[in-house]
Structures are given as structure tokens and as C-alpha cells.
Amino acid sequence: MDWAKYRTTTFDELIQADGRPRPAARRLVEYLAGLSGRELAERQLAADVVARVQGITFTVYSDGRNVDRTLPFDLIPRIIPLSEWQRTEAGLKQRMRALNLFIGDIYGRQQIVKDKVFPAMLLKDSVNFREQCVGITPPLGVWAHICGSDLVRDGDGTLYALEDNLRIPSGVSYMLENRMVAKRVFPELFETSSILPVDEYPSQLYDTLAALSPRPGDTPVIALLTPGVFNSAYFEHAYLAQAMGIELVEGSDLFVADDDCTYMRTVYGPKRVDVVYRRVDDLFIDPEVFHPDSVLGVPGLIRSWRAGRVALANAPGAGVADDKVVFAYVPKMIKYYLDEDPILPNVPSYLCHNAKERRYVLENIEKLVVKPANESGGYGMLIGPRSTRRQREKFKALIEANPRNYMAQPTLALSTAPIVTKQGPSPRHIDLRPFVLSRQDTYVTTGGLTRVAMVKGSLVVNSSQGGGAKDTWVVDLADDDGENA
């Protein structure tokens, strides 16, 4: 792999502006430079074959065909030095403490609203606020047990929080599978470099779920509730259930009895379930409370949860903080609840419900990324510099019609990392999704899922729109022993 012609116009995670590898990536870059083109192609092919055999798929909706495809995997990992990661980890833990306090407050006294730190109007118009959750105190006081926070690095090297995914965050199985593929492709590097492991996540997730059980003296019965095989993330649902040794169930497999306990149908008769790790959206989990025609959920599940007979993760209603407009207030939440300064800065945001900021967005829309408050997967947004006049006019009308539903951010010069191409290494924009588990303490994955915009120049990294992935290596430069990861 020849790095002589590798050029990027922004911060690159592996190669410095002067063309030299960053200290944490030096061993990797030198190793890749020693591989012939044929050897590199063979290793990329091996990675692709493993991904297909393992069934690492995701549904791509952007082409209109809704077809399951193998998640594109690029074999050049993203490198993060441990010293930087430790600060990032502390920032993520801080965010989650504040966010869980915020959600509990919103369904309790709403003191942050009374103190005028968070606008009452935003709460009133929130599509993810659930009246049915008012007055509830979930186990351990935790609402969002699993969070996937998206981080991006700007052209000057600053790492920002882009958004927090608190409803049904996905992607952690791809992080785990990426590591498994990388170990098969680069066994030599894992023997000689101090790459921190990621494979403890399933056991950490199991412990997080087990801590919620309403029967703490017994071995808990835990079930992962999936919408079924046609869901875009079904691979992940099956993967995690198997990795944790828990039951994978659909709504029809569960029922709530007259004692308000939740049971699973088995060939041996009903079996009580203590914890449901639900991968079904709020509005579909219980037709008695939400959409009455839902066949994905379990009638009476909210009643069982309110009675304390079953625990739900994430708790219903946690999505009130999974809102791109609410996201802009997280720094204020950290100061309000924790009396601390944010460790991780937010990407600067303009909120269209504010008249002054809305005017700025409308006048500068060609420079901004405009996002709806509650879409996910990269859908429904406008990337101003790459938009047409017709698209911009459409978004202006949408903003004017419903300003609460839109926010905007500057178009960042997202950092890049090299991918393998036939022409040699080529830069692509990336982001990072670490996963945070909240219980009595807080656990953060080592690194996370690095998502890659596989199209040159594109800023859209979402798997659902054709993005790919890389393994993420947190490297301890201080460890000279080169212990196996």
C-alpha cells in the first residue's frame, strides 16, 4: 500500500498533514506498506467472505428496493490513542448521567422546566413524550440503559457529540463482528500491538439487564423482543440474544396474565419473564396503551411494567431526550444537574423554534445541515452545500410550517480515514458510535462502531443508506508488551 499520494483536505485519523502516520497508527501504516497489492486484495476479499458467511447484513432503503445487503467492511481500522479515549469515555459517562436525570425529572417534578432552563414549549410539542410514564420510577432510576452516541471530529481535530440515540440504538453487533473479522485478517498485528478488547460487551449488557430484575434473588429470565425477521436490524437482535444466552421473542410469544406478570409461551407451559430488552418502538409495544392495531407488541406490557412486575430496557418514554432539538440543551443539562462543565462539546446548533436562529437558518440554508427533530438513519435531512435550489426551497417551507421540528448545524469538515480502493488508499468521511450502558455504574465500549461514507466526498455514513464500517482500535502506546487484545 503506497501512501505517497494519499491526500485529504481535513483531519485524517491515520495520516498527519505532513504525510507521516500518527503515533498510534505508525505500526499499522508500516505493516500495510509492506503488503503487496495482491496480498491486500486477498485480505479484503477474505473480510468480505467472512461478512457474508456470518450474515452481517443491513437493509438499505435509499435505493427503493429494501434489500438486505452485506454491510460493507473496510479492512483498514480507525485508530484512537488510549489517552484520548479516556477523556472521551469520561465525557460520555457525564452525558448519560445528565440525560437520565433529565428524563426522570421530565416524568416527575419537571423542575428543569420550572426553572426555565428547558423550554416548556419543547416538552409540550415533543412527539416522544409519553403521558403514560408520568410518575413512574424505573429500577435504579435509570431510563436509558443503552445509548449509542454519535461523535464526529471536525477539521481542526475537535471531537464533538453529534446526537444521542436513546430509543432503540443499534449497531453494536457490527462493532463486535468487525473486530472478529479484523482479528482474522490481521492476526499478526493483534499479537504485536496493544489493542484494547471489545468482546466483553455482551456480558456487560447481560449484567445491565439482569440488574433490573424485579426478582433479584433468582436467576433472571431475560427476553429480547424483536419485531421479527423483516426488521432491518434483525441480524443484531439474533446476534445479541445468542451472545447473551437469552430468549429471542416476538410479541406473540409473550402475554400478561391477571397477576400483571409477563409470561413467555414455551412447550413446557408459561414461564415468567423478568426483563424485556425491547427492540420495538414505544408506540408498538402495547396495543392496550398505544397503537391498538399493533401486532408487534404485547397487550398489557405497560401495565406489567407500571406494576413493577417486569423491567423494560430502554424504559418507555426515554425517547423524550432522543430529539435533535432537545440534544442542543444537553450542555445546559450537565451544568444544571451535575454542576459540571461538559467534557464533550456539542456540535453547534441552530434551533428553528427561536425566531432569530430560524432567520439565520433560512438565510444561510445553503451552508448548513438541516435535520428534523425525530428522524433517524440519515433520513429527512438536507445537506445545504450539496442541495439543489428546489430542495432548499422545500426545506424552507417545511421549517416555516413547523419550526419546532427542525434544527440546523454547520457543515463540518468531518475527519477522514483511508479505505482500500483499486487505486490505493483513499480518504472517506467517518463518524463514531460508542455504546454506553447505564446501571449502578456506567460502562462504555472501548471505541465503538466507526461508520464510513463509502462514496468519495459523501458525508452520509448511515448503513441504511449504503454506508460501511471499520473496526475501531483503541491503542495503548504506553504498553510496550504488545499483549494480545
C-alpha positions as CSV (number, residue, x, y, z in Angstrom):
1,M,0.0,0.0,0.0
2,D,1.6,3.2,-1.2
3,W,0.9,6.2,1.0
4,A,2.9,8.7,-1.1
5,K,-0.1,10.0,-3.0
6,Y,-2.6,9.9,-0.1
7,R,-4.0,13.3,0.4
8,T,-7.0,14.7,2.4
9,T,-8.3,18.2,2.9
10,T,-9.4,17.7,6.5
11,F,-8.2,16.0,9.7
12,D,-7.3,12.3,9.0
13,E,-7.4,9.7,11.7
14,L,-4.3,7.8,10.5
15,I,-2.1,10.2,8.5
16,Q,-0.9,13.6,9.6
17,A,-0.8,16.7,7.3
18,D,2.9,16.2,6.6
19,G,2.2,12.7,5.3
20,R,3.6,10.8,8.3
21,P,1.4,8.4,10.3
22,R,0.0,9.5,13.6
23,P,1.9,7.8,16.5
24,A,-0.8,5.4,17.4
25,A,-1.2,4.3,13.7
26,R,2.5,4.0,12.9
27,R,2.8,0.3,13.3
28,L,-0.4,-0.3,11.2
29,V,0.7,2.0,8.4
30,E,4.1,0.4,8.2
31,Y,2.6,-3.0,8.2
32,L,0.2,-2.1,5.4
33,A,3.0,-0.6,3.4
34,G,4.8,-3.9,3.5
35,L,1.9,-5.8,1.8
36,S,1.7,-6.3,-1.9
37,G,-1.3,-5.3,-3.8
38,R,-2.3,-8.9,-4.3
39,E,-1.9,-9.6,-0.5
40,L,-4.1,-6.6,0.3
41,A,-6.8,-7.6,-2.2
42,E,-6.8,-11.2,-0.8
43,R,-7.3,-9.9,2.8
44,Q,-10.1,-7.6,1.7
45,L,-11.7,-10.5,-0.1
46,A,-11.3,-12.7,3.0
47,A,-13.0,-10.0,5.1
48,D,-15.9,-9.8,2.6
49,V,-16.3,-13.6,2.6
50,V,-16.4,-13.7,6.4
51,A,-19.1,-11.0,6.5
52,R,-21.2,-12.9,4.0
53,V,-20.8,-16.2,5.8
54,Q,-21.7,-14.6,9.2
55,G,-24.7,-13.0,7.6
56,I,-23.7,-9.4,8.6
57,T,-26.5,-7.6,6.8
58,F,-28.4,-4.4,6.9
59,T,-31.5,-3.3,4.9
60,V,-30.7,-0.4,2.5
61,Y,-33.8,1.7,1.9
62,S,-32.4,4.5,0.0
63,D,-32.4,2.7,-3.4
64,G,-36.1,1.9,-3.1
65,R,-35.6,-1.9,-3.2
66,N,-35.4,-2.5,0.5
67,V,-32.9,-5.3,0.0
68,D,-30.7,-6.9,2.7
69,R,-27.1,-6.4,1.8
70,T,-23.8,-7.4,3.4
71,L,-22.6,-4.4,5.4
72,P,-19.5,-3.1,3.5
73,F,-16.4,-3.6,5.7
74,D,-13.2,-1.8,5.0
75,L,-10.2,-3.6,6.5
76,I,-8.1,-0.5,7.4
77,P,-9.1,0.2,11.1
78,R,-9.6,3.5,12.7
79,I,-7.0,4.2,15.4
80,I,-7.6,6.1,18.6
81,P,-4.9,6.5,21.2
82,L,-5.9,5.4,24.7
83,S,-5.1,8.8,26.2
84,E,-7.7,10.5,24.0
85,W,-10.2,7.7,24.5
86,Q,-10.1,8.1,28.3
87,R,-11.3,11.7,28.1
88,T,-14.0,10.7,25.5
89,E,-15.2,7.9,27.8
90,A,-15.5,10.3,30.7
91,G,-17.5,12.7,28.6
92,L,-19.9,10.0,27.5
93,K,-20.5,8.9,31.1
94,Q,-21.2,12.5,32.1
95,R,-23.7,12.9,29.3
96,M,-25.6,9.8,30.2
97,R,-25.8,10.8,33.9
98,A,-27.3,14.1,32.9
99,L,-29.7,12.6,30.3
100,N,-31.1,10.0,32.7
101,L,-31.6,12.7,35.4
102,F,-33.4,14.9,32.8
103,I,-35.7,12.1,31.7
104,G,-36.6,11.3,35.3
105,D,-37.2,14.9,36.0
106,I,-39.4,15.3,33.0
107,Y,-41.7,12.5,34.1
108,G,-41.5,13.7,37.7
109,R,-41.4,17.3,39.1
110,Q,-40.2,18.9,35.8
111,Q,-38.0,21.2,37.9
112,I,-35.8,22.0,34.9
113,V,-38.9,23.4,33.1
114,K,-40.0,25.3,36.2
115,D,-36.5,26.8,36.5
116,K,-36.7,27.9,32.8
117,V,-33.6,26.0,31.8
118,F,-35.6,23.9,29.4
119,P,-38.5,25.5,27.4
120,A,-41.9,24.2,28.3
121,M,-42.9,24.6,24.7
122,L,-40.4,21.9,23.6
123,L,-41.9,19.5,26.0
124,K,-45.4,20.3,25.0
125,D,-44.7,19.6,21.4
126,S,-42.5,16.6,21.9
127,V,-43.6,13.6,19.8
128,N,-41.7,11.2,22.1
129,F,-43.1,12.4,25.5
130,R,-45.3,9.7,26.9
131,E,-48.0,10.7,29.4
132,Q,-48.3,7.1,30.4
133,C,-44.9,7.3,32.0
134,V,-45.6,10.3,34.3
135,G,-45.0,9.3,38.0
136,I,-43.0,6.2,37.2
137,T,-39.6,5.5,38.8
138,P,-37.9,2.7,36.9
139,P,-35.4,0.3,38.6
140,L,-32.2,2.1,39.7
141,G,-33.8,5.4,38.5
142,V,-32.4,4.7,35.0
143,W,-34.5,5.3,31.9
144,A,-32.0,4.9,29.1
145,H,-30.0,1.8,29.9
146,I,-28.5,1.5,26.4
147,C,-27.3,4.6,24.4
148,G,-25.5,4.9,21.2
149,S,-24.0,8.4,21.0
150,D,-22.7,9.6,17.6
151,L,-19.4,11.5,17.7
152,V,-17.7,13.4,14.9
153,R,-14.3,15.1,14.5
154,D,-14.0,18.5,12.8
155,G,-11.2,19.6,10.5
156,D,-9.3,21.2,13.4
157,G,-9.3,17.9,15.3
158,T,-12.1,18.7,17.8
159,L,-14.3,15.8,18.8
160,Y,-17.9,16.7,19.1
161,A,-21.1,15.0,20.2
162,L,-23.5,15.0,17.2
163,E,-26.5,13.2,18.7
164,D,-27.6,10.7,21.4
165,N,-29.7,7.7,20.4
166,L,-31.8,6.7,23.4
167,R,-34.8,4.9,21.9
168,I,-33.6,1.8,20.2
169,P,-29.9,2.3,19.4
170,S,-28.5,-0.2,17.0
171,G,-25.1,-1.1,15.5
172,V,-23.2,-2.7,18.4
173,S,-23.3,-6.2,16.8
174,Y,-21.5,-4.7,13.8
175,M,-18.8,-3.4,16.1
176,L,-18.3,-6.9,17.6
177,E,-18.3,-8.6,14.2
178,N,-15.9,-6.0,12.8
179,R,-13.4,-7.0,15.5
180,M,-13.8,-10.7,14.8
181,V,-13.2,-10.0,11.1
182,A,-10.2,-7.8,11.8
183,K,-8.6,-10.5,14.0
184,R,-8.8,-13.0,11.2
185,V,-7.4,-10.5,8.6
186,F,-4.6,-9.1,10.8
187,P,-3.6,-11.8,13.3
188,E,0.0,-10.5,13.4
189,L,-1.0,-7.0,14.5
190,F,-3.1,-8.3,17.3
191,E,-0.1,-10.3,18.5
192,T,2.3,-7.4,18.5
193,S,0.1,-4.3,19.3
194,S,-1.7,-3.4,22.5
195,I,-5.2,-3.1,21.0
196,L,-7.9,-2.9,23.8
197,P,-10.6,-5.6,23.6
198,V,-14.3,-5.1,22.9
199,D,-15.7,-8.6,23.3
200,E,-16.9,-8.1,26.9
201,Y,-20.0,-6.0,25.7
202,P,-22.5,-9.0,25.6
203,S,-21.6,-9.9,29.2
204,Q,-21.8,-6.2,30.3
205,L,-25.2,-5.9,28.6
206,Y,-26.4,-9.0,30.3
207,D,-25.3,-7.7,33.7
208,T,-27.1,-4.4,32.9
209,L,-30.3,-6.1,32.1
210,A,-30.1,-8.6,35.0
211,A,-29.7,-5.7,37.5
212,L,-33.2,-4.6,36.6
213,S,-34.9,-7.8,37.6
214,P,-37.9,-7.5,40.0
215,R,-36.8,-10.8,41.5
216,P,-33.2,-10.1,42.5
217,G,-32.7,-13.3,44.4
218,D,-33.3,-15.5,41.5
219,T,-31.6,-16.0,38.2
220,P,-33.5,-13.6,35.9
221,V,-35.4,-14.6,32.8
222,I,-34.5,-12.1,30.1
223,A,-36.0,-11.9,26.7
224,L,-35.1,-9.7,23.6
225,L,-38.3,-8.5,22.0
226,T,-37.8,-8.2,18.2
227,P,-40.3,-7.0,15.5
228,G,-39.3,-10.1,13.5
229,V,-37.1,-11.2,10.6
230,F,-38.2,-8.4,8.3
231,N,-36.8,-5.7,10.6
232,S,-33.6,-4.1,9.2
233,A,-31.6,-4.8,12.4
234,Y,-32.8,-8.4,12.9
235,F,-29.3,-9.7,12.5
236,E,-28.3,-7.7,15.5
237,H,-31.3,-8.9,17.5
238,A,-30.5,-12.6,16.9
239,Y,-26.8,-12.0,17.4
240,L,-27.2,-10.3,20.8
241,A,-29.7,-12.8,22.1
242,Q,-27.4,-15.7,21.2
243,A,-24.3,-13.9,22.6
244,M,-26.1,-13.3,26.0
245,G,-27.8,-16.6,26.1
246,I,-31.3,-15.1,26.4
247,E,-34.6,-15.7,24.7
248,L,-35.3,-14.1,21.3
249,V,-39.1,-13.5,21.2
250,E,-41.7,-11.7,19.1
251,G,-44.8,-10.1,20.6
252,S,-47.0,-13.2,20.1
253,D,-44.6,-15.2,22.3
254,L,-45.4,-13.2,25.4
255,F,-48.6,-12.4,27.3
256,V,-49.5,-10.6,30.5
257,A,-51.7,-12.5,33.0
258,D,-54.2,-11.3,35.6
259,D,-51.4,-11.1,38.2
260,D,-49.8,-8.4,36.0
261,C,-46.7,-10.6,35.4
262,T,-45.3,-11.1,31.9
263,Y,-45.0,-14.7,30.7
264,M,-43.4,-16.4,27.8
265,R,-45.1,-19.2,26.0
266,T,-43.0,-22.4,26.0
267,V,-43.6,-26.1,25.1
268,Y,-43.5,-26.7,28.9
269,G,-46.1,-24.1,29.7
270,P,-45.9,-20.4,30.7
271,K,-42.6,-19.1,32.0
272,R,-42.3,-15.8,33.8
273,V,-40.1,-13.1,32.2
274,D,-38.3,-10.6,34.4
275,V,-36.7,-8.3,31.9
276,V,-37.6,-7.4,28.3
277,Y,-34.9,-5.9,26.2
278,R,-37.2,-4.4,23.7
279,R,-36.2,-3.5,20.1
280,V,-39.7,-2.4,19.3
281,D,-40.7,1.3,19.3
282,D,-42.8,2.7,22.1
283,L,-45.9,3.2,20.0
284,F,-46.0,-0.5,19.1
285,I,-45.1,-2.3,22.3
286,D,-48.6,-2.4,23.9
287,P,-51.8,-2.1,21.9
288,E,-53.7,-1.6,25.1
289,V,-51.9,1.8,25.6
290,F,-50.5,2.9,22.3
291,H,-51.4,1.8,18.7
292,P,-54.4,-0.5,19.2
293,D,-53.8,-2.3,15.9
294,S,-50.1,-3.2,16.7
295,V,-49.2,-6.9,16.3
296,L,-45.6,-6.3,17.3
297,G,-46.1,-5.7,21.0
298,V,-47.7,-7.4,24.0
299,P,-51.1,-6.4,25.3
300,G,-50.7,-5.3,29.0
301,L,-46.9,-4.9,28.9
302,I,-47.1,-1.3,30.1
303,R,-49.5,-2.4,32.9
304,S,-47.0,-5.1,33.9
305,W,-44.1,-2.5,33.8
306,R,-46.0,0.1,35.9
307,A,-46.8,-2.6,38.5
308,G,-43.1,-3.4,38.8
309,R,-43.6,-7.0,37.7
310,V,-41.3,-6.7,34.6
311,A,-38.5,-4.3,33.7
312,L,-38.2,-2.8,30.2
313,A,-35.0,-1.6,28.6
314,N,-34.9,1.0,27.4
315,A,-37.7,2.3,29.5
316,P,-40.8,3.6,27.6
317,G,-40.6,7.4,27.3
318,A,-36.8,7.6,27.2
319,G,-37.1,8.9,23.7
320,V,-38.1,12.3,25.1
321,A,-34.4,13.0,25.2
322,D,-33.8,11.4,21.8
323,D,-34.7,14.5,19.9
324,K,-32.3,16.5,17.9
325,V,-33.7,19.8,19.3
326,V,-33.5,18.5,22.9
327,F,-29.9,17.5,22.1
328,A,-28.9,21.1,21.9
329,Y,-29.8,21.5,25.6
330,V,-27.5,18.7,26.9
331,P,-24.7,21.1,27.9
332,K,-27.2,23.0,30.0
333,M,-28.5,19.8,31.5
334,I,-24.9,18.8,32.5
335,K,-24.5,22.2,34.2
336,Y,-28.0,22.1,35.8
337,Y,-28.0,18.5,37.2
338,L,-24.3,17.9,37.8
339,D,-22.9,21.4,38.2
340,E,-20.1,20.4,35.8
341,D,-18.8,21.8,32.5
342,P,-19.3,19.5,29.6
343,I,-16.3,17.4,28.7
344,L,-17.5,16.7,25.2
345,P,-18.8,19.8,23.3
346,N,-21.9,19.6,21.3
347,V,-21.8,20.4,17.6
348,P,-23.1,24.0,17.4
349,S,-26.8,24.0,16.7
350,Y,-29.4,26.5,15.5
351,L,-33.0,25.9,16.7
352,C,-35.6,26.9,14.3
353,H,-38.3,27.5,17.1
354,N,-36.1,30.5,18.0
355,A,-37.1,33.4,15.7
356,K,-33.6,34.8,15.5
357,E,-31.9,31.4,14.8
358,R,-34.6,30.4,12.4
359,R,-34.0,33.6,10.4
360,Y,-30.3,32.7,10.3
361,V,-31.0,29.2,9.1
362,L,-33.4,30.4,6.3
363,E,-30.8,33.0,5.1
364,N,-27.9,30.6,5.2
365,I,-29.5,27.3,4.4
366,E,-27.1,26.5,1.6
367,K,-24.3,26.4,4.1
368,L,-26.0,24.2,6.8
369,V,-27.1,20.7,7.5
370,V,-30.9,20.9,8.4
371,K,-32.4,18.0,10.4
372,P,-35.9,17.1,11.5
373,A,-36.1,16.5,15.3
374,N,-37.0,12.8,15.3
375,E,-35.9,11.1,12.1
376,S,-33.1,8.6,12.2
377,G,-30.8,6.8,9.8
378,G,-29.9,10.0,7.9
379,Y,-33.4,10.4,6.5
380,G,-35.3,13.6,6.0
381,M,-32.3,15.9,6.3
382,L,-30.8,18.5,3.9
383,I,-27.1,18.9,3.3
384,G,-27.1,22.5,2.2
385,P,-23.8,22.6,0.2
386,R,-24.9,19.6,-1.8
387,S,-28.5,20.5,-2.3
388,T,-30.4,21.9,-5.3
389,R,-32.4,25.2,-5.2
390,R,-35.6,23.2,-5.3
391,Q,-34.6,21.1,-2.3
392,R,-33.7,24.2,-0.3
393,E,-37.0,25.9,-1.1
394,K,-38.8,22.8,0.0
395,F,-37.0,22.8,3.3
396,K,-37.6,26.5,3.9
397,A,-41.3,25.8,3.6
398,L,-41.1,22.9,6.0
399,I,-39.3,25.0,8.5
400,E,-41.8,27.8,8.3
401,A,-44.7,25.4,8.7
402,N,-43.3,23.6,11.7
403,P,-40.2,25.4,13.2
404,R,-40.2,23.2,16.4
405,N,-39.4,20.2,14.2
406,Y,-36.2,21.5,12.7
407,M,-32.7,22.4,13.7
408,A,-29.6,23.1,11.8
409,Q,-25.8,22.6,12.2
410,P,-22.8,23.9,10.3
411,T,-21.5,21.6,7.6
412,L,-18.4,20.2,9.4
413,A,-15.3,19.1,7.6
414,L,-15.7,15.6,9.0
415,S,-12.5,13.7,9.7
416,T,-11.4,11.0,7.3
417,A,-9.8,7.6,7.4
418,P,-8.4,5.7,4.4
419,I,-10.2,2.8,2.7
420,V,-8.9,0.3,0.3
421,T,-9.5,1.1,-3.4
422,K,-8.1,-0.3,-6.6
423,Q,-6.1,3.0,-6.9
424,G,-4.7,2.7,-3.4
425,P,-5.7,4.2,-0.1
426,S,-8.4,6.9,-0.5
427,P,-9.9,9.1,2.3
428,R,-13.5,8.7,3.3
429,H,-15.5,10.7,5.9
430,I,-16.3,8.8,9.1
431,D,-18.1,9.1,12.4
432,L,-18.0,7.0,15.6
433,R,-20.9,5.5,17.6
434,P,-19.7,4.3,21.1
435,F,-22.3,2.4,23.2
436,V,-23.0,3.4,26.8
437,L,-24.7,1.1,29.4
438,S,-26.2,2.7,32.5
439,R,-26.9,0.8,35.7
440,Q,-25.4,1.4,39.2
441,D,-22.3,2.4,37.4
442,T,-21.7,3.3,33.7
443,Y,-19.9,1.2,31.1
444,V,-18.6,2.5,27.8
445,T,-17.5,0.3,24.9
446,T,-13.8,0.6,24.1
447,G,-14.1,2.7,20.9
448,G,-17.3,1.8,19.1
449,L,-18.7,1.4,15.6
450,T,-16.9,3.5,13.1
451,R,-19.2,4.2,10.2
452,V,-17.8,5.1,6.8
453,A,-19.3,7.1,3.9
454,M,-18.2,4.7,1.2
455,V,-18.8,7.2,-1.6
456,K,-16.0,9.7,-2.1
457,G,-16.8,13.1,-0.7
458,S,-20.1,12.0,0.8
459,L,-21.0,12.9,4.4
460,V,-23.7,10.3,4.8
461,V,-22.3,7.4,6.8
462,N,-25.6,5.6,7.8
463,S,-25.7,1.9,7.0
464,S,-29.3,2.2,6.0
465,Q,-28.2,4.5,3.1
466,G,-25.3,2.4,1.9
467,G,-22.6,3.4,4.4
468,G,-19.9,0.9,5.5
469,A,-18.0,0.2,8.7
470,K,-14.5,-0.2,10.1
471,D,-13.0,-1.8,13.1
472,T,-12.0,0.7,15.8
473,W,-8.8,0.2,17.6
474,V,-8.0,2.0,20.9
475,V,-4.3,1.6,21.2
476,D,-2.3,1.9,24.4
477,L,1.0,3.5,23.4
478,A,2.4,3.2,26.9
479,D,2.2,-0.6,26.9
480,D,5.3,-1.9,25.3
481,D,4.5,-5.6,26.0
482,G,2.2,-5.9,23.0
483,E,-0.3,-8.0,24.8
484,N,-3.0,-9.7,22.7
485,A,-6.3,-7.8,22.5
